[in-house]
Amino acid sequence: MARRKSAVKITQPERNEEPARHNRLNLFELACQRIEDLLVNCQLPPGRFLTVQELQSATGFGRTPVLSAVNSFAADTLIVIRPRHGLQIAPIDLSRERLLLGLRRDMERFVVRLAAERASLSHRNQMLHIERALRDRLATLSIDEFNKLDRRLDALMLDASGEPFLAHTMRPLHTIYRRIGYIYHRLLPGHTDLTGTIDRHLAIISAVSNRHVERAVAASDTLIEFMDQMFEEMEAGIDPRLLDCSIEPLPGT
């Protein structure tokens, strides 16, 4: 068992950012969102050992919502609960996550097909609003800003599909691949340009908002193919410590 690393030091969110009242469900959802952000941008790096208390400090939430969120992320295989050793952010297994990309491809086809068929006028208006934001900032959008828009878009597509069951299945997959995109664009040298990623998302938005079902499915497949190419490049050139920070560095590095 690797020994737990030093405590994570993450700036807490301002307390006054949260509304004065939240029921337990809202606190759980907010804690999940905060932890997801920290996972995606690797402020909680893969392989990191930490305690529940450290996670409370990192997120700014109390023990009950954090424990509930930990259990949820453990079920999603993103956090590992180590009895008597605390928690571990699950190391990234590129071969496993590339294999799961096939599952995401099939499920995304189902989601975008339903969304294109069922999206209301409100859904389509919101999609077009996101589309304008992406187009207007195509050359300047950071990966952190893109991921925020991408999360809104994923939630919107799931809502437009009209099938609540899908959200429980797709949410962990979306988190996994947003983190892969972050590592690819932020941490893999020479891949800061988001144009390819944004263009493929724009194609999906356009097809769904205009109710072109088969075009939406084809655009979704194109995005998954683009992500598969990311894995190919990462497998060849990524520092293993970015996928598991508990790996000891090589001598002299």
Backbone torsions as a table, in degrees:
resi	resn	phi	psi	omega
1	MET	NA	122.0	177.3
2	ALA	-66.4	144.8	-179.7
3	ARG	-76.3	147.8	-176.6
4	ARG	-65.3	135.6	178.5
5	LYS	-70.9	171.1	178.6
6	SER	-63.7	160.3	-174.9
7	ALA	-58.6	140.1	176.4
8	VAL	-70.4	142.1	178.6
9	LYS	-116.8	102.6	-176.6
10	ILE	-128.6	133.0	178.9
11	THR	-64.2	128.3	-179.4
12	GLN	-74.7	149.7	173.2
13	PRO	-65.2	148.4	177.2
14	GLU	-61.5	132.8	-178.3
15	ARG	-60.7	-33.2	-177.0
16	ASN	-78.6	1.2	174.7
17	GLU	-75.7	-21.9	-176.8
18	GLU	-92.4	137.2	175.5
19	PRO	-57.8	155.6	-174.4
20	ALA	-64.0	-32.2	-176.0
21	ARG	-117.8	134.0	172.2
22	HIS	-147.3	134.0	170.5
23	ASN	-77.7	174.7	-174.4
24	ARG	-62.4	-34.9	179.8
25	LEU	-64.1	-44.0	179.6
26	ASN	-63.7	-40.7	177.8
27	LEU	-62.8	-40.0	176.4
28	PHE	-61.8	-46.0	-179.6
29	GLU	-63.8	-40.7	179.3
30	LEU	-67.4	-39.2	177.1
31	ALA	-64.1	-41.3	177.4
32	CYS	-61.1	-43.6	-179.0
33	GLN	-63.9	-41.8	179.7
34	ARG	-65.6	-44.8	179.3
35	ILE	-64.8	-39.8	177.2
36	GLU	-58.7	-43.8	177.9
37	ASP	-57.9	-44.5	-178.3
38	LEU	-68.2	-32.2	175.7
39	LEU	-70.3	-46.9	-174.6
40	VAL	-63.4	-43.5	-177.6
41	ASN	-91.8	12.7	172.4
42	CYS	61.9	21.5	167.7
43	GLN	-68.3	-26.5	164.0
44	LEU	-104.2	89.3	-171.4
45	PRO	-70.9	147.9	176.6
46	PRO	-54.9	134.5	-179.6
47	GLY	93.5	-11.8	-176.3
48	ARG	-68.7	133.6	171.6
49	PHE	-95.2	140.4	177.8
50	LEU	-159.7	169.7	179.1
51	THR	-102.2	166.4	175.3
52	VAL	-61.1	-38.4	-179.7
53	GLN	-62.6	-39.9	178.0
54	GLU	-66.2	-36.3	177.8
55	LEU	-69.2	-36.4	174.1
56	GLN	-60.0	-45.4	-180.0
57	SER	-64.1	-39.4	-178.3
58	ALA	-67.8	-32.6	-175.3
59	THR	-98.3	-24.7	-176.1
60	GLY	83.3	12.2	179.8
61	PHE	-110.4	160.0	-178.0
62	GLY	-76.3	178.5	-172.4
63	ARG	-65.0	-43.5	-174.8
64	THR	-63.0	-52.6	178.6
65	PRO	-65.3	-33.1	179.6
66	VAL	-67.9	-43.6	177.8
67	LEU	-62.4	-40.9	177.8
68	SER	-63.0	-41.8	178.3
69	ALA	-65.9	-40.3	178.0
70	VAL	-59.4	-45.2	179.1
71	ASN	-61.4	-37.9	178.3
72	SER	-65.9	-45.9	-179.9
73	PHE	-70.2	-28.5	174.7
74	ALA	-66.0	-41.3	176.7
75	ALA	-63.9	-29.2	179.0
76	ASP	-84.0	0.5	179.8
77	THR	68.4	21.5	178.7
78	LEU	-96.6	-24.4	174.7
79	ILE	-126.7	139.5	177.6
80	VAL	-109.1	126.0	176.1
81	ILE	-88.5	118.0	-178.4
82	ARG	-106.0	101.2	179.4
83	PRO	-52.7	130.8	-179.8
84	ARG	71.2	-2.2	178.5
85	HIS	-123.9	0.7	179.3
86	GLY	88.8	-136.9	-175.7
87	LEU	-120.0	155.7	171.1
88	GLN	-134.8	132.0	169.8
89	ILE	-70.1	120.8	-172.5
90	ALA	-58.2	128.4	173.7
91	PRO	-58.5	153.0	179.6
92	ILE	-86.6	126.1	174.5
93	ASP	-105.9	101.9	-174.5
94	LEU	-61.5	-37.2	-178.8
95	SER	-66.0	-39.3	178.0
96	ARG	-66.4	-46.7	-176.6
97	GLU	-69.4	-29.1	174.3
98	ARG	-70.7	-36.4	176.1
99	LEU	-63.8	-42.9	179.6
100	LEU	-66.4	-17.0	177.5
101	LEU	-61.2	-30.8	175.9
102	GLY	-64.9	-38.2	175.8
103	LEU	-65.0	-44.5	179.6
104	ARG	-62.4	-40.0	179.6
105	ARG	-56.5	-48.4	-177.7
106	ASP	-66.2	-40.0	-179.3
107	MET	-72.2	-37.7	177.6
108	GLU	-63.7	-36.7	175.7
109	ARG	-57.2	-44.0	-179.7
110	PHE	-64.6	-43.9	-178.7
111	VAL	-63.9	-51.0	-175.4
112	VAL	-69.1	-30.8	176.3
113	ARG	-63.3	-48.8	178.2
114	LEU	-63.6	-41.9	-179.1
115	ALA	-62.1	-42.5	179.2
116	ALA	-65.1	-33.8	-179.0
117	GLU	-79.8	-32.8	-168.0
118	ARG	-112.7	-9.3	-173.6
119	ALA	-56.2	132.3	177.1
120	SER	-80.7	174.3	176.9
121	LEU	-61.3	-39.6	178.2
122	SER	-62.6	-43.9	177.7
123	HIS	-59.3	-46.1	-177.3
124	ARG	-65.9	-37.8	177.5
125	ASN	-63.4	-41.5	178.2
126	GLN	-65.9	-39.0	176.6
127	MET	-61.5	-43.2	179.9
128	LEU	-66.1	-32.5	176.6
129	HIS	-65.0	-43.5	176.9
130	ILE	-65.7	-40.1	178.9
131	GLU	-59.0	-44.5	179.2
132	ARG	-63.1	-41.1	179.4
133	ALA	-61.7	-41.3	178.9
134	LEU	-67.7	-42.7	-179.0
135	ARG	-68.0	-41.7	-177.3
136	ASP	-64.9	-29.3	-175.9
137	ARG	-117.6	28.3	-175.7
138	LEU	-53.8	-40.5	-173.9
139	ALA	-90.2	-11.2	-172.7
140	THR	-121.5	-7.5	-174.7
141	LEU	-66.7	131.0	176.1
142	SER	-83.6	164.4	179.7
143	ILE	-65.6	-34.2	178.1
144	ASP	-65.7	-43.3	178.7
145	GLU	-66.9	-40.4	178.0
146	PHE	-61.7	-43.1	-178.1
147	ASN	-62.8	-33.6	176.4
148	LYS	-65.5	-44.0	177.5
149	LEU	-66.8	-37.7	-179.1
150	ASP	-64.5	-39.6	177.9
151	ARG	-63.7	-41.2	177.2
152	ARG	-63.9	-40.1	179.9
153	LEU	-66.5	-43.2	178.2
154	ASP	-59.1	-46.0	179.8
155	ALA	-63.2	-38.4	-179.6
156	LEU	-66.9	-43.3	178.4
157	MET	-62.5	-41.8	179.0
158	LEU	-65.3	-40.8	178.3
159	ASP	-65.2	-41.4	179.8
160	ALA	-65.5	-27.8	-179.6
161	SER	-66.5	-25.7	177.5
162	GLY	75.6	14.5	-179.7
163	GLU	-123.5	98.1	-175.9
164	PRO	-58.5	-29.9	-178.2
165	PHE	-58.1	-33.3	-175.6
166	LEU	-62.7	-34.1	-176.6
167	ALA	-61.3	-39.3	-178.4
168	HIS	-66.6	-30.4	-178.2
169	THR	-85.7	-38.2	-174.1
170	MET	-81.8	-28.9	-174.3
171	ARG	-54.2	-50.8	179.9
172	PRO	-64.9	-34.0	177.3
173	LEU	-64.5	-41.8	178.6
174	HIS	-62.2	-40.7	178.8
175	THR	-63.6	-45.1	179.5
176	ILE	-56.1	-45.8	-173.4
177	TYR	-85.3	-20.9	169.5
178	ARG	-66.7	-38.2	177.5
179	ARG	-67.1	-40.3	176.3
180	ILE	-59.9	-44.0	178.1
181	GLY	-62.1	-39.4	178.3
182	TYR	-62.2	-48.5	-178.9
183	ILE	-62.0	-42.1	-178.3
184	TYR	-62.8	-48.7	-174.1
185	HIS	-83.1	-27.7	-176.3
186	ARG	-99.6	-36.5	-169.9
187	LEU	-109.0	-18.1	177.4
188	LEU	-91.2	117.8	-174.2
189	PRO	-56.2	138.7	173.5
190	GLY	84.6	14.8	-176.4
191	HIS	-130.1	34.2	-177.9
192	THR	-76.7	-17.9	-177.9
193	ASP	-71.0	122.0	-178.8
194	LEU	-94.7	1.9	-172.9
195	THR	-55.9	-45.6	-178.4
196	GLY	-62.4	-42.7	178.3
197	THR	-64.3	-47.5	-177.5
198	ILE	-64.3	-43.9	-179.0
199	ASP	-57.8	-39.6	-178.9
200	ARG	-71.6	-32.6	174.0
201	HIS	-70.5	-38.8	178.3
202	LEU	-61.2	-37.3	179.6
203	ALA	-63.9	-38.8	178.2
204	ILE	-66.7	-46.7	-179.5
205	ILE	-58.8	-46.2	-178.5
206	SER	-60.9	-44.6	-177.9
207	ALA	-66.9	-44.7	-178.2
208	VAL	-67.2	-46.2	-176.9
209	SER	-66.2	-23.3	177.6
210	ASN	-100.3	9.6	175.9
211	ARG	61.1	31.8	175.6
212	HIS	-92.8	90.5	-169.0
213	VAL	-61.5	-53.8	-175.7
214	GLU	-67.1	-34.2	176.8
215	ARG	-66.3	-36.7	178.1
216	ALA	-64.3	-43.6	178.8
217	VAL	-63.1	-43.6	179.1
218	ALA	-63.8	-39.6	178.9
219	ALA	-65.9	-37.6	176.7
220	SER	-63.1	-43.5	178.0
221	ASP	-61.4	-38.4	179.8
222	THR	-64.0	-38.7	176.8
223	LEU	-63.9	-43.3	-180.0
224	ILE	-64.2	-39.4	176.8
225	GLU	-61.6	-39.5	178.0
226	PHE	-63.1	-40.8	179.1
227	MET	-67.9	-35.0	177.4
228	ASP	-61.8	-35.6	176.2
229	GLN	-66.4	-33.8	175.5
230	MET	-57.7	-46.2	-179.4
231	PHE	-60.7	-40.3	-179.2
232	GLU	-60.1	-43.5	179.6
233	GLU	-71.2	-37.8	-179.9
234	MET	-67.5	-39.2	179.6
235	GLU	-61.9	-30.4	-177.4
236	ALA	-85.6	-29.4	-168.7
237	GLY	-131.1	3.4	-174.7
238	ILE	-84.0	141.0	172.6
239	ASP	-67.6	121.7	-178.0
240	PRO	-55.2	-26.4	-178.9
241	ARG	-70.6	-18.8	174.9
242	LEU	-74.2	-19.0	178.5
243	LEU	-98.2	-18.9	177.7
244	ASP	-157.8	99.2	-174.4
245	CYS	-70.8	-8.4	178.0
246	SER	-80.5	-7.9	177.7
247	ILE	-69.2	130.8	179.4
248	GLU	-68.7	138.7	177.9
249	PRO	-66.7	153.8	176.5
250	LEU	-69.4	148.9	179.1
251	PRO	-57.7	135.4	177.9
252	GLY	84.2	3.0	-180.0
253	THR	-109.4	NA	NA
